[in-house]
Amino acid sequence: MVNSLERTKFGKIPSGHIERDNIARLEMLRETNKKAENSTRMQDLLEQVIMMTQRTLNAEAASVLLFRDNDQELYFEAVTGPVGKTLRQAKLSTQYGIAGQVVRTGKPLIVNDVTRSTNFHKVIDDTTGFYTKSLVCAPLSIDRKTLGVIEVLNKCEGKVFDEQDMEAVVAVANTTAMAIENTRLQQTLMEAYKSTIMALAAAIDAKDPSTRGHSQRVMEYSSKAGLALSFSSDEVQTLEYAGILHDVGKMTIDSSILSKTGPLTPEEWEIIRAHPVTGAELLREIPFLEKAAEFVLSHHEKHDGTGYPNGLKGDAIPMGARLIAVADAFDTMTTDRAYRSALPIDIAVKELNDCSGSQFCPMAVKALIEGLRLNDSDK
């Protein structure tokens, strides 16, 4: 016969409660693993993990602290609880406090009465007004390297943290540490990709000296327009890639055609009109640029269906391509070209509005103008 009560060093706890707590902890670990696998942005991952950990362990607050420039100071990277915003400005020395002890020893720790701990450093409580009573802290370690710590504070309803709580936090910490390291490696790789892309864009513009900096500016205008339309961070990044590489297909066109000041022959026009297709084909060979390839393919389509290469019309044109089309035209009008001087911004904006609904998507025109206005207000 199974006893309905199980005794632990923390007192009598109904076995049904233990089962429910264990299920909750297992679910937390499963969700942590899922989020670690799916998240590409470290801040999103950390915030989701600590929110879930705090809720599952029924605590008042939780935080993730990471090293930045050195291994002597920990910074609050993600925080839940009543003083989260204040803590984001704070940092801890690893020479003091329970978090510092965990970093120095590499071992997790439960403190159910901080007033009895000689290592507890109440400077953060004094700064924020938060009252720490108990906590469980575990190191974020991978390959013998400590990245920081995760803390869970103040078990609710007067309860105390137990060994199972600590095991759950340690498991979350281990998964989170791996995710942080993988995300950092991915970010390093993406920075290398971006540097390569910037060099490629410079090479594209160099084929025609009159367009120097054009790709960079189209990228900037497009991303501002995307933000005005509340694009997500991932959507803006795709838009940036497509914006700076929108003319990558011109790499295959002879410079004499690109820089020609006189009228183009029908054959030369056909070569020019092929560059969106060529560019899209090049980008589709690179996995992280596949989405950008669709915008590159369609950035010369027109709202009324008279554009190229496929004669798409209205909503059939991807929004990213519509934004790039407007940004491309705006930059072309507002920079000096071999055949004319740059137009004033107000004249260029009037031209965009005049062509809204025919050449350009009205929503894209409004987004670009809004993006330019917001940019001016930030200066």
C-alpha positions in Angstrom: 0.0 0.0 0.0 1.4 3.4 -1.0 1.4 6.0 1.8 -0.7 9.0 0.8 2.0 11.2 2.4 5.7 11.3 1.5 8.1 12.7 4.1 11.0 14.8 2.9 13.4 17.0 4.9 11.1 19.9 4.0 8.1 18.3 5.7 5.1 16.3 4.6 4.0 16.8 1.1 0.9 15.1 -0.5 2.1 12.6 -3.1 -0.4 14.0 -5.6 1.3 17.4 -5.3 4.7 15.8 -6.0 3.4 14.1 -9.1 1.9 17.3 -10.4 5.1 19.2 -9.6 7.2 16.6 -11.5 4.9 16.8 -14.5 5.2 20.5 -14.5 9.0 20.4 -14.3 9.2 17.8 -17.1 6.9 20.0 -19.3 9.2 23.0 -18.5 12.2 21.0 -19.7 10.5 19.9 -22.8 9.4 23.4 -23.6 12.9 24.7 -22.9 14.4 22.3 -25.4 11.8 23.2 -28.0 12.5 26.9 -27.6 16.2 26.4 -27.6 15.9 24.5 -30.9 13.6 27.0 -32.6 14.9 30.4 -31.3 17.4 32.2 -33.4 17.4 35.4 -31.2 19.1 35.0 -27.9 17.1 37.7 -26.1 13.8 36.1 -27.1 15.0 32.7 -25.9 16.2 34.0 -22.5 13.0 35.9 -21.8 10.8 32.9 -22.7 13.0 30.5 -20.6 13.0 32.5 -17.4 9.3 33.4 -17.6 8.5 29.7 -18.0 10.9 28.7 -15.2 9.5 31.3 -12.8 5.9 30.2 -13.5 6.7 26.5 -13.2 8.6 26.8 -9.9 5.9 29.2 -8.6 8.4 31.9 -7.7 8.2 35.7 -7.6 11.1 36.5 -10.0 13.8 35.0 -12.2 16.8 36.3 -14.1 19.6 35.3 -16.4 22.9 37.0 -15.9 25.7 36.7 -18.5 29.3 37.9 -18.9 29.9 40.5 -21.5 33.4 42.0 -21.9 35.1 40.2 -19.1 34.6 37.3 -16.6 34.5 39.6 -13.5 31.0 41.2 -14.0 27.6 39.7 -14.6 24.9 41.6 -16.4 21.1 41.1 -16.1 20.2 40.1 -19.7 16.7 38.9 -19.0 14.5 39.5 -15.9 11.0 38.7 -14.7 9.4 40.1 -11.6 8.4 43.5 -10.2 11.8 45.2 -10.6 12.8 43.8 -14.0 13.3 47.1 -15.8 15.5 48.5 -13.0 17.7 45.3 -13.0 18.4 45.6 -16.7 20.7 48.5 -15.8 22.5 46.7 -13.1 25.6 44.4 -12.9 27.2 42.1 -10.3 30.8 41.5 -9.5 31.6 37.8 -9.3 33.7 38.5 -6.2 30.5 39.0 -4.2 27.1 37.5 -3.7 25.5 34.1 -4.2 25.7 34.4 -8.0 29.4 35.1 -7.7 29.8 32.0 -5.4 28.0 29.9 -8.0 30.3 31.2 -10.8 33.4 30.7 -8.7 32.6 27.2 -7.6 30.7 26.1 -10.7 28.1 24.4 -8.5 24.3 25.2 -8.1 23.0 26.4 -4.8 19.8 26.6 -2.8 19.5 29.3 -0.2 16.1 29.3 1.6 17.0 32.0 4.0 19.3 34.6 2.6 19.7 36.3 6.0 21.7 33.2 7.1 24.0 33.3 4.1 27.4 35.1 4.5 27.6 35.2 0.7 24.3 37.1 0.2 25.1 40.6 -1.1 22.0 42.8 -0.6 23.2 45.7 -2.7 20.8 44.8 -5.5 17.9 44.7 -3.0 18.9 48.0 -1.6 19.0 49.5 -5.1 15.7 48.1 -6.4 13.6 47.8 -3.2 13.0 44.1 -4.0 13.2 41.8 -0.9 15.0 38.6 -1.6 14.1 35.8 0.9 15.1 32.6 -0.9 16.7 31.6 -4.2 18.0 28.8 -6.3 21.0 29.6 -8.6 22.7 27.4 -11.2 25.6 28.1 -13.5 25.2 28.4 -17.3 28.1 26.3 -18.3 29.3 24.5 -21.5 32.6 22.8 -22.2 33.9 23.9 -18.9 33.2 27.5 -19.7 30.8 29.4 -17.5 28.6 31.9 -19.5 26.7 33.2 -16.5 24.0 32.1 -14.1 20.2 31.6 -13.9 18.5 32.6 -10.6 15.0 31.9 -9.4 13.9 34.0 -6.4 11.3 33.7 -3.6 9.1 30.6 -3.7 5.5 31.8 -3.4 3.0 30.9 -0.6 5.7 30.7 2.0 7.2 27.5 0.5 10.9 26.7 0.2 13.0 25.5 -2.8 13.8 21.8 -2.7 16.3 19.5 -4.5 13.9 18.8 -7.3 13.6 22.5 -8.0 17.3 22.8 -8.2 17.6 19.8 -10.5 15.0 21.4 -12.8 16.9 24.7 -12.8 20.2 22.9 -13.5 18.6 21.1 -16.5 17.2 24.4 -17.8 20.6 26.1 -17.3 22.4 23.3 -19.2 20.0 23.5 -22.2 20.0 27.3 -22.1 23.8 27.4 -22.1 24.0 25.3 -25.2 21.4 27.4 -26.9 23.3 30.6 -26.0 26.6 29.2 -27.4 24.9 28.0 -30.6 23.2 31.4 -31.0 26.5 33.2 -30.6 28.2 31.0 -33.1 25.3 31.6 -35.5 25.5 35.3 -35.0 29.2 35.2 -35.7 28.5 33.3 -38.9 25.8 35.8 -39.9 28.2 38.7 -39.3 30.6 37.0 -41.7 27.8 36.5 -44.2 26.9 40.2 -43.9 30.5 41.3 -44.5 30.6 39.2 -47.6 27.3 40.6 -48.8 28.5 44.2 -48.2 31.6 43.5 -50.2 29.5 41.9 -53.0 27.2 45.0 -53.0 30.2 47.3 -53.3 31.4 45.2 -56.3 28.0 45.5 -57.9 27.9 49.3 -57.6 31.5 49.6 -58.8 30.5 48.3 -62.2 28.8 51.7 -62.7 30.6 54.6 -60.9 27.4 56.8 -61.1 25.6 54.3 -58.8 28.2 54.1 -56.0 26.4 53.5 -52.7 23.1 52.8 -54.4 22.6 49.3 -53.0 23.4 50.4 -49.5 20.9 53.2 -49.6 18.2 51.0 -51.2 18.7 48.6 -48.3 18.4 51.4 -45.7 15.3 52.9 -47.4 13.6 49.5 -47.7 14.2 48.6 -44.1 12.9 51.9 -42.9 9.7 51.3 -44.9 9.5 47.8 -43.6 9.7 49.0 -40.0 6.9 51.6 -40.8 4.8 48.6 -41.8 5.6 46.8 -38.5 7.7 44.1 -40.2 9.2 41.6 -37.7 12.9 41.6 -37.1 13.3 38.5 -39.3 11.3 40.1 -42.1 13.3 43.3 -41.9 16.5 41.3 -42.1 15.3 39.5 -45.2 14.3 42.9 -46.7 17.8 44.2 -45.9 19.4 41.3 -47.7 17.2 41.7 -50.7 17.6 45.5 -50.7 21.4 45.4 -50.8 21.5 42.6 -53.3 18.6 43.7 -55.5 20.9 44.4 -58.5 23.2 41.3 -57.9 22.1 40.1 -61.4 23.9 43.0 -62.9 27.2 41.4 -62.1 26.8 39.4 -65.3 26.1 42.4 -67.5 28.9 44.1 -69.4 29.9 47.5 -67.8 29.7 49.2 -71.2 25.9 48.6 -71.1 25.4 49.6 -67.5 27.3 52.9 -67.9 26.0 53.7 -71.4 24.8 57.4 -71.5 22.9 57.1 -74.8 19.7 55.1 -75.6 19.9 51.3 -75.2 19.3 49.1 -78.1 16.4 46.6 -77.9 19.0 43.8 -77.4 20.7 45.8 -74.5 17.3 46.3 -72.9 16.6 42.6 -72.9 20.0 42.0 -71.2 19.1 44.6 -68.6 15.6 43.3 -68.0 17.1 39.8 -67.3 19.0 40.9 -64.2 16.2 40.2 -61.7 15.9 36.6 -62.9 19.7 36.1 -62.9 20.0 37.7 -59.4 17.2 35.5 -58.0 18.8 32.4 -59.4 22.1 33.3 -57.8 20.6 33.9 -54.4 18.5 30.7 -54.4 21.7 28.8 -54.3 22.4 30.2 -50.8 20.0 28.8 -48.2 19.7 31.9 -45.9 19.0 34.1 -49.0 16.2 32.1 -50.5 13.4 34.4 -49.1 15.4 37.4 -50.3 15.6 35.9 -53.8 11.8 36.3 -54.2 12.0 40.0 -53.5 14.9 40.4 -55.9 13.0 38.5 -58.6 10.0 40.9 -58.4 11.5 44.3 -57.6 10.9 45.6 -61.2 7.2 44.4 -61.2 4.7 47.3 -61.3 1.5 47.7 -59.4 -0.6 47.9 -62.6 1.0 44.7 -64.1 3.2 46.3 -66.7 6.5 45.5 -65.1 8.9 42.6 -65.6 9.9 39.8 -65.6 6.5 38.2 -65.0 4.0 41.0 -65.3 2.7 40.5 -61.7 0.0 42.9 -60.5 -1.0 44.3 -57.2 -1.0 41.9 -54.3 0.6 39.2 -56.4 3.9 41.1 -56.0 5.6 40.3 -52.7 5.4 43.3 -50.3 9.2 43.2 -49.9 9.6 43.6 -53.6 7.1 46.5 -53.7 9.1 48.3 -51.0 12.4 47.8 -52.8 10.9 49.1 -56.0 9.9 52.3 -54.3 13.3 52.6 -52.5 15.1 51.9 -55.7 13.2 54.7 -57.6 13.6 57.1 -54.7 17.4 56.7 -54.6 17.7 56.9 -58.3 15.8 60.2 -58.3 17.7 61.8 -55.4 21.3 61.0 -56.5 23.3 62.5 -59.4 23.3 60.4 -62.5 25.3 60.7 -65.8 22.2 61.9 -67.6 20.8 64.4 -64.9 21.4 66.0 -61.5 19.7 64.7 -58.3 16.2 65.8 -57.7 15.2 67.5 -54.4 13.6 65.1 -51.9 10.2 66.9 -52.1 10.1 66.6 -55.9 11.1 62.9 -55.7 8.3 62.3 -53.1 5.8 64.0 -55.3 6.8 61.8 -58.2 6.3 58.7 -56.1 2.9 59.9 -55.1 2.0 60.7 -58.7 2.9 57.1 -59.7 1.2 55.5 -56.7 -1.4 53.1 -57.9 0.2 52.6 -61.4 3.9 52.0 -61.2 4.1 51.7 -57.4 2.0 50.1 -54.6 0.2 52.9 -52.7 1.0 51.1 -49.4 4.7 50.9 -50.2 4.9 54.6 -51.2 3.2 55.6 -47.9 5.6 53.3 -45.9 8.7 54.8 -47.5 7.5 58.3 -46.8 6.6 57.4 -43.3 10.0 55.7 -42.9 11.8 58.8 -44.1 9.7 61.0 -41.8 10.5 58.9 -38.7 14.2 58.9 -39.6 14.2 62.7 -39.8 12.5 62.9 -36.4 15.1 60.7 -34.8 17.9 63.1 -35.9 
